[in-house]
Amino acid sequence: MQRLVNQIGMRQDSVELRDKLHQVQHYSNQLAKDTSKYLKDIAHLPTSSTPSEQRQRKMQRERLMNDFSSALNNFQAAQRLAAEKEKQSVARVRAHSGFSQVSTNTTTPLHYISSVVHYIRHLVSLYCHHNDHTLSAYEEL
């Protein structure tokens, strides 16, 4: 995931990269939820018969929980970095496009929709140009 995050805003940045990043984030979120549940289940396992086994199991459980906590912190840091880089990327696109913000204070909803469609076309154009793709599928908008 960190490798994908590092590519945001770089030459390798693309719609596909961001889709893949979002898929990895979704999968990682689910994995974190499942792992958290399993760690709680481990705490409810029957206790061992000897004090030595109990200490060993406790140490293993604590190590697993610490490793999971560390991995979760790294994942959350990567998510925050990804969000920040995506935000910066959108700000750069807006700055280069002449759209500082799509205004909702227009006279009609049709005008607002038209400006949003124009802005989206511009974003698609930038992405396609950046990736040397054609706009044929988007020009019918």
C-alpha angles and dihedrals in degrees: 000000000000090000090055092047091051090056094058109110091012130104091273092057113121143146088261091053092052092046090052091048091052090049091051090048092050092047091047092050090053091046090051091051092049093046091050090053092049092050089053089049091052090057089059097051116120113273121254121254099238129054089233092057090045091054091046092050091047091051091048092049091049092048091050091049092048092048091048092048091051092048091047091051090051091048092050091048090051090049091051091048091049091051091049093048092048090049091050091047092053090048090052092049091049092048093050093044097053091242108118090170138345104247121225092191094087125130097248138022088236090060090050092049090047092053091048091050090048090050092048091049089052092050091048090048091053092048093046093046090048090052097037092242125144123248097220094116092050101041091079091067 
